[in-house]
Amino acid sequence: MPASGSPLPVTVSGAISEAIPPLHHDAVLADKVHQAIRKGANDLVRSFQTLESHSTLLQEGRLSERLQERLCLGGPEPLSPWLTLSYYRIGRHLAAGGDGRRLPVSLDDLIHQIDQAPPPGTVLAFGDRLVAPEHQWQSLLELFQEGGDFVADLVEPRLDDYVPLAAAITEVRGLLRAIDAPLMALIDQLLPLAILALPGPQSRNEGLDFGGATSFFFRGGSFIHARANHTLATLLEVIVHEYAHAELFALAQDEHLCGNGDGERHQVRIRSDPRPMNGILHALHVSSRVVAVFDRLLAHGLPWRSDREPLLADVTILQDQARSNGLSCLNAALRHGHLTPLGQAITRAAAHRLGTPLHPGALTTAPVDA
């Protein structure tokens, strides 16, 4: 679920080349994602430098310098998603003419967010005040609501639901590491934090719900619906699903996926409401990534697990659903999409994962309605 826009221009150092390699190859895609992660972190440094030009308080705190030093230390740990949220909040504040010395985030909090990041595999309950104050959780919810189609309110899961779900997410991550260690290394970078939450009273009264949600401006964390009837298979699907959104946000941080406006909407199988083309391309990429991971899992067979037969049966059902969703999105992209070079590369890769490789000329011109 992308945010509606950047609070201040995010500095970039050049668009992705039109000569994009075939992204259906796992190693090629992983290399592109790692490049995008590094570039995104360096862009965040430059973006904080832009904020410092609007705030003497940030200048005095040497935020961009501290962040650059943090990146120079290297290591596998990603930046904190709370830092990206803080950038978003400060940028919105300053862009609206807010006082540069009275920021919505304190310097102490910013420094802590630069120095400390949730370790990969962290699972939180929404609203946990030992992790963040209430206003920070509210700001996070408001970020996800920027797109206009997220739930109105969230509440924390019951402890009796949180504990087994957190344990199951840890088990899912271990399962993924066993069958696809390179993918799990990417998930460690782009989805180290899962936040379990439930729709609140207003959302329930309005019949609003969600399965999971990911935002560009909370890089490293996703919401996951804390429903008590999750299985290992459904949790596996939602982890890969939300990771794939984060992956595409990273790949597309410098380039749009399509030229279609958000007001142009088309019906696809994955949602009951018509979706904009950018959302359809996200759904196409996500569905194809789920299909590919499930292909690998089914081929592996999980011989060490006593529950492998029911687990693999559940995975097969979910894979069929993901493939149907992906093919519906692929059809919409081919019929209606005005795709950029990156959008074309994403579409070609997804089609390959879905078992329907496109012929060489399929995306060379703007698609026309049949």
Backbone torsions as a table, in degrees:
resi	resn	phi	psi	omega
1	MET	NA	100.0	-177.3
2	PRO	-72.0	152.2	171.5
3	ALA	-73.1	165.3	-173.4
4	SER	-74.6	-20.8	179.2
5	GLY	171.0	166.6	-179.6
6	SER	-77.0	138.7	180.0
7	PRO	-67.9	-35.3	172.0
8	LEU	-138.3	156.6	-179.2
9	PRO	-55.1	132.1	175.9
10	VAL	-91.2	123.6	-177.7
11	THR	-66.7	132.6	176.0
12	VAL	-127.1	159.9	-175.8
13	SER	-114.3	22.3	176.8
14	GLY	135.7	146.2	-179.0
15	ALA	-77.3	160.0	176.5
16	ILE	-65.4	136.7	-179.0
17	SER	-62.0	147.4	176.4
18	GLU	-67.9	-21.9	179.5
19	ALA	-83.1	68.3	-176.9
20	ILE	-84.2	128.5	-179.5
21	PRO	-68.0	165.0	-178.7
22	PRO	-66.8	113.2	-170.9
23	LEU	-83.8	1.1	175.0
24	HIS	-78.8	-12.9	174.0
25	HIS	-78.7	122.7	-174.4
26	ASP	-56.8	-43.9	-176.5
27	ALA	-67.2	-38.9	178.5
28	VAL	-65.2	-46.3	179.1
29	LEU	-62.0	-44.3	-179.6
30	ALA	-60.0	-40.6	179.2
31	ASP	-63.9	-42.5	177.9
32	LYS	-63.7	-38.4	-179.5
33	VAL	-68.0	-44.5	178.2
34	HIS	-60.2	-40.7	176.5
35	GLN	-60.9	-44.1	-178.9
36	ALA	-64.8	-38.6	178.2
37	ILE	-61.9	-47.2	179.7
38	ARG	-62.3	-43.8	-179.0
39	LYS	-65.8	-39.7	178.8
40	GLY	-61.2	-38.9	178.7
41	ALA	-66.4	-42.1	178.5
42	ASN	-67.8	-35.9	175.9
43	ASP	-63.6	-34.1	179.0
44	LEU	-65.4	-36.8	175.3
45	VAL	-58.9	-50.0	-178.9
46	ARG	-65.2	-32.9	178.4
47	SER	-68.1	-37.4	174.9
48	PHE	-67.3	-31.9	174.8
49	GLN	-63.0	-38.6	176.1
50	THR	-62.8	-43.6	177.6
51	LEU	-62.0	-38.3	-179.6
52	GLU	-63.1	-28.5	178.5
53	SER	-71.5	-11.1	178.4
54	HIS	-109.8	-3.3	-174.6
55	SER	-145.5	113.3	177.3
56	THR	-66.9	-28.0	178.4
57	LEU	-63.1	-43.7	177.9
58	LEU	-66.7	-37.2	176.2
59	GLN	-58.5	-47.4	-178.7
60	GLU	-63.3	-31.1	179.6
61	GLY	-79.4	-8.9	177.9
62	ARG	53.7	44.3	-174.2
63	LEU	-63.6	-47.8	-177.8
64	SER	-65.1	-36.3	178.2
65	GLU	-67.0	-42.5	177.5
66	ARG	-62.0	-41.8	-179.5
67	LEU	-66.6	-40.6	177.5
68	GLN	-62.1	-40.8	177.4
69	GLU	-62.8	-39.3	178.4
70	ARG	-61.4	-42.5	-179.7
71	LEU	-69.4	-34.5	-179.4
72	CYS	-67.4	-23.4	177.8
73	LEU	-68.5	-20.0	177.5
74	GLY	69.0	-153.3	-179.1
75	GLY	94.6	164.7	-174.7
76	PRO	-82.6	-10.7	-172.9
77	GLU	-74.8	131.7	178.3
78	PRO	-75.5	169.2	173.3
79	LEU	-72.3	158.3	-179.5
80	SER	-70.5	133.0	173.6
81	PRO	-62.0	-25.4	178.6
82	TRP	-66.6	-27.7	178.2
83	LEU	-69.0	-41.4	177.1
84	THR	-63.6	-40.5	176.7
85	LEU	-62.4	-41.4	179.5
86	SER	-63.3	-41.2	175.6
87	TYR	-57.1	-46.1	-179.6
88	TYR	-60.2	-46.3	-177.7
89	ARG	-64.7	-43.7	-179.6
90	ILE	-67.2	-41.8	179.1
91	GLY	-60.7	-43.3	177.7
92	ARG	-62.7	-41.6	-179.9
93	HIS	-61.2	-47.9	-177.5
94	LEU	-72.0	-38.6	179.8
95	ALA	-63.6	-27.7	178.7
96	ALA	-86.1	6.2	179.0
97	GLY	88.5	16.8	-179.2
98	GLY	-68.3	158.4	-179.0
99	ASP	-64.6	126.6	-179.9
100	GLY	-70.7	-10.2	177.9
101	ARG	-108.3	-0.3	177.4
102	ARG	-127.1	79.9	-172.4
103	LEU	-91.3	157.8	179.0
104	PRO	-74.5	-7.7	178.8
105	VAL	-130.3	134.0	-178.3
106	SER	-77.6	157.0	176.5
107	LEU	-61.4	-39.7	179.7
108	ASP	-60.1	-42.4	179.0
109	ASP	-65.5	-41.3	-180.0
110	LEU	-62.7	-44.1	179.6
111	ILE	-63.6	-41.3	177.6
112	HIS	-62.7	-40.6	-179.8
113	GLN	-67.3	-32.4	175.6
114	ILE	-68.8	-41.1	-174.2
115	ASP	-81.1	-27.8	-173.0
116	GLN	-124.8	132.8	176.1
117	ALA	-130.3	147.6	176.6
118	PRO	-60.4	129.1	177.9
119	PRO	-65.0	149.6	178.7
120	PRO	-53.3	134.3	-178.9
121	GLY	97.3	3.4	178.6
122	THR	-68.4	133.6	176.6
123	VAL	-125.1	120.4	-179.3
124	LEU	-114.1	157.8	168.7
125	ALA	-95.6	135.1	179.5
126	PHE	-55.1	134.8	175.9
127	GLY	85.9	4.9	-179.3
128	ASP	-62.3	109.6	-174.8
129	ARG	-78.5	-8.2	171.6
130	LEU	-75.0	-19.2	-179.8
131	VAL	-96.7	-43.2	-177.0
132	ALA	-153.5	149.2	178.1
133	PRO	-69.8	164.5	-175.6
134	GLU	-57.3	-40.2	-176.9
135	HIS	-65.5	-29.0	178.3
136	GLN	-71.7	-40.6	175.1
137	TRP	-63.0	-40.8	179.3
138	GLN	-63.7	-40.9	178.0
139	SER	-63.7	-37.0	177.3
140	LEU	-63.7	-45.4	178.3
141	LEU	-61.0	-43.1	-179.4
142	GLU	-63.6	-35.1	175.5
143	LEU	-59.0	-48.4	-178.1
144	PHE	-67.4	-24.7	178.6
145	GLN	-80.9	-8.2	-178.9
146	GLU	-58.1	-33.7	-178.4
147	GLY	-71.8	-13.1	174.8
148	GLY	88.3	0.1	-178.0
149	ASP	-133.4	23.9	174.4
150	PHE	-99.3	165.4	-175.6
151	VAL	-64.5	158.6	-175.5
152	ALA	-75.5	-31.5	-179.0
153	ASP	-153.1	160.6	179.9
154	LEU	-132.5	152.3	172.8
155	VAL	-134.4	162.3	179.0
156	GLU	-76.4	150.5	175.2
157	PRO	-73.0	160.1	173.1
158	ARG	-66.5	149.4	-179.4
159	LEU	-57.5	-37.8	-179.4
160	ASP	-65.6	-22.0	175.1
161	ASP	-92.7	-37.8	-177.3
162	TYR	-61.2	-46.5	-172.9
163	VAL	-60.5	-52.0	179.8
164	PRO	-68.0	-31.9	178.5
165	LEU	-68.2	-42.0	177.7
166	ALA	-61.8	-41.6	178.1
167	ALA	-64.8	-39.1	-179.8
168	ALA	-68.2	-36.8	176.4
169	ILE	-63.9	-40.5	175.5
170	THR	-60.7	-41.4	178.5
171	GLU	-64.9	-40.6	178.6
172	VAL	-62.3	-43.0	179.1
173	ARG	-62.5	-38.7	176.7
174	GLY	-65.8	-38.4	178.0
175	LEU	-63.7	-44.8	177.6
176	LEU	-63.0	-39.3	179.6
177	ARG	-63.9	-33.1	-178.8
178	ALA	-72.7	-35.5	-175.4
179	ILE	-97.0	-20.3	-177.4
180	ASP	-155.8	77.0	-176.6
181	ALA	-60.7	-40.4	178.0
182	PRO	-61.1	-40.2	177.0
183	LEU	-63.8	-41.7	-178.5
184	MET	-64.9	-31.3	175.7
185	ALA	-64.7	-36.0	176.1
186	LEU	-69.8	-40.5	177.8
187	ILE	-62.7	-38.1	176.2
188	ASP	-57.8	-33.1	-178.2
189	GLN	-82.9	-42.3	-171.6
190	LEU	-103.4	-12.2	176.4
191	LEU	-143.7	58.9	178.5
192	PRO	-74.4	-18.4	-172.8
193	LEU	-122.9	127.7	172.7
194	ALA	-115.9	133.5	179.9
195	ILE	-115.0	114.9	179.9
196	LEU	-84.0	130.1	-176.6
197	ALA	-151.2	162.1	176.8
198	LEU	-128.6	150.7	173.1
199	PRO	-58.1	139.9	-179.6
200	GLY	-82.9	-176.4	-175.4
201	PRO	-57.6	-43.8	-178.8
202	GLN	-63.5	-44.0	180.0
203	SER	-63.0	-42.4	179.9
204	ARG	-63.6	-40.4	179.3
205	ASN	-64.3	-31.4	-178.9
206	GLU	-92.5	1.3	179.7
207	GLY	71.3	25.3	-178.7
208	LEU	-91.9	143.3	-177.6
209	ASP	-149.7	174.6	176.0
210	PHE	-157.1	159.6	174.9
211	GLY	-103.5	-46.5	175.7
212	GLY	-160.7	168.1	-179.5
213	ALA	-157.6	140.8	-178.7
214	THR	-137.5	142.3	-178.5
215	SER	-128.8	145.8	176.5
216	PHE	-56.8	-38.5	-174.0
217	PHE	-93.4	20.9	168.0
218	PHE	-137.3	51.7	-175.1
219	ARG	-61.2	122.8	179.2
220	GLY	112.4	-8.5	-178.6
221	GLY	-139.7	151.3	177.5
222	SER	-141.5	150.5	168.2
223	PHE	-81.3	142.1	172.7
224	ILE	-131.5	130.9	179.0
225	HIS	-63.3	126.4	-175.3
226	ALA	-89.6	47.8	-179.8
227	ARG	-72.9	141.1	-172.2
228	ALA	-70.9	-20.4	-175.8
229	ASN	-95.0	18.2	172.3
230	HIS	-58.7	144.1	170.9
231	THR	-113.4	172.3	175.9
232	LEU	-58.5	-38.7	-178.9
233	ALA	-65.8	-44.0	-179.0
234	THR	-69.6	-35.2	176.5
235	LEU	-68.5	-38.4	175.9
236	LEU	-60.0	-44.1	179.6
237	GLU	-62.8	-44.1	-175.2
238	VAL	-71.8	-34.3	177.3
239	ILE	-64.6	-48.4	179.1
240	VAL	-64.8	-40.2	180.0
241	HIS	-58.8	-52.4	-177.4
242	GLU	-69.8	-35.9	174.5
243	TYR	-58.5	-44.3	-176.3
244	ALA	-63.7	-34.0	172.6
245	HIS	-61.1	-48.2	-179.8
246	ALA	-61.3	-39.0	178.5
247	GLU	-60.0	-45.5	-178.5
248	LEU	-71.2	-34.5	172.5
249	PHE	-57.1	-42.8	-179.9
250	ALA	-66.3	-46.5	-179.0
251	LEU	-62.8	-33.8	-174.3
252	ALA	-101.4	20.2	-175.8
253	GLN	-69.2	-18.9	-179.5
254	ASP	-114.4	-6.1	-172.1
255	GLU	-147.3	136.1	174.2
256	HIS	-66.4	157.3	175.9
257	LEU	-86.9	-25.1	-176.3
258	CYS	-156.4	166.0	176.9
259	GLY	-98.1	1.3	179.1
260	ASN	-69.3	136.8	177.0
261	GLY	-76.1	157.9	-179.1
262	ASP	-67.5	-19.5	178.0
263	GLY	-75.9	-15.1	178.0
264	GLU	-89.2	115.8	-173.1
265	ARG	-126.6	150.5	-176.5
266	HIS	-139.3	149.8	-179.0
267	GLN	-81.8	131.6	173.1
268	VAL	-136.2	162.8	-171.2
269	ARG	-67.8	-29.8	-169.9
270	ILE	-70.1	-22.2	-179.2
271	ARG	-134.6	150.7	178.7
272	SER	-76.6	-26.2	-179.7
273	ASP	-97.3	146.6	177.4
274	PRO	-59.1	145.1	-173.8
275	ARG	-118.4	148.6	172.2
276	PRO	-68.7	158.9	-174.9
277	MET	-62.3	-36.9	178.1
278	ASN	-59.8	-42.2	177.2
279	GLY	-66.6	-35.4	178.0
280	ILE	-65.6	-40.4	178.4
281	LEU	-67.1	-36.0	174.3
282	HIS	-62.4	-46.3	-179.5
283	ALA	-63.9	-36.3	177.1
284	LEU	-62.7	-48.6	-179.8
285	HIS	-62.9	-46.2	-178.0
286	VAL	-62.0	-47.7	-178.6
287	SER	-60.9	-41.6	-178.7
288	SER	-68.5	-34.4	177.3
289	ARG	-66.8	-40.4	176.6
290	VAL	-61.8	-46.0	179.4
291	VAL	-58.2	-44.6	-177.3
292	ALA	-66.0	-41.5	178.2
293	VAL	-64.9	-42.3	178.3
294	PHE	-66.5	-34.5	173.4
295	ASP	-56.1	-46.4	-178.1
296	ARG	-66.0	-40.9	-179.5
297	LEU	-65.3	-43.7	-179.3
298	LEU	-66.5	-36.8	177.5
299	ALA	-68.0	-34.9	179.0
300	HIS	-66.5	-44.8	175.6
301	GLY	85.3	-11.9	177.5
302	LEU	49.8	54.7	-172.1
303	PRO	-64.0	-20.1	-177.3
304	TRP	-81.9	-10.3	-175.0
305	ARG	-94.6	131.5	177.1
306	SER	-71.2	-22.2	-179.0
307	ASP	-98.7	19.6	-171.8
308	ARG	-62.1	-36.0	-175.8
309	GLU	-64.6	-52.6	177.3
310	PRO	-65.8	-34.5	179.4
311	LEU	-64.5	-47.0	179.8
312	LEU	-66.9	-31.8	175.9
313	ALA	-64.7	-43.1	177.6
314	ASP	-63.4	-42.7	179.2
315	VAL	-60.7	-41.0	179.9
316	THR	-61.5	-42.4	178.4
317	ILE	-63.1	-46.3	-179.4
318	LEU	-66.4	-34.8	178.4
319	GLN	-66.0	-41.7	177.9
320	ASP	-60.2	-40.3	178.3
321	GLN	-65.4	-43.3	179.8
322	ALA	-64.1	-40.1	179.0
323	ARG	-64.9	-42.9	177.8
324	SER	-62.0	-42.3	177.4
325	ASN	-62.1	-44.9	-178.6
326	GLY	-63.7	-42.8	-179.9
327	LEU	-65.0	-35.9	176.0
328	SER	-63.3	-43.4	178.4
329	CYS	-66.9	-39.0	178.6
330	LEU	-61.3	-43.9	179.0
331	ASN	-60.5	-42.7	179.2
332	ALA	-65.4	-39.4	179.8
333	ALA	-65.2	-41.1	180.0
334	LEU	-68.8	-35.6	-177.2
335	ARG	-80.6	-37.4	-168.3
336	HIS	-123.2	-11.9	-171.4
337	GLY	-78.4	132.9	169.7
338	HIS	-104.7	89.5	-163.5
339	LEU	-93.5	139.8	170.3
340	THR	-74.4	170.5	175.0
341	PRO	-54.3	-40.1	177.9
342	LEU	-67.3	-42.9	178.0
343	GLY	-60.0	-38.1	177.0
344	GLN	-65.7	-43.1	-179.8
345	ALA	-63.6	-41.1	177.9
346	ILE	-63.6	-42.5	-178.7
347	THR	-66.5	-43.8	178.7
348	ARG	-61.2	-44.1	-179.3
349	ALA	-63.9	-42.7	180.0
350	ALA	-63.7	-43.2	179.1
351	ALA	-59.3	-39.7	178.6
352	HIS	-63.7	-44.7	179.8
353	ARG	-65.0	-31.5	-179.6
354	LEU	-81.3	-0.8	177.3
355	GLY	83.6	18.3	179.6
356	THR	-132.6	66.0	-178.4
357	PRO	-55.3	141.4	-178.4
358	LEU	-86.2	146.7	176.1
359	HIS	-71.9	157.9	-170.4
360	PRO	-53.7	-34.3	-176.3
361	GLY	-93.2	7.6	-171.8
362	ALA	-62.5	-30.3	-173.6
363	LEU	-123.3	23.4	-177.0
364	THR	-81.3	-21.0	177.7
365	THR	-127.3	163.6	179.5
366	ALA	-61.9	127.9	-179.4
367	PRO	-62.0	149.8	179.6
368	VAL	-120.5	138.5	178.4
369	ASP	-57.8	139.7	175.3
370	ALA	-80.3	NA	NA
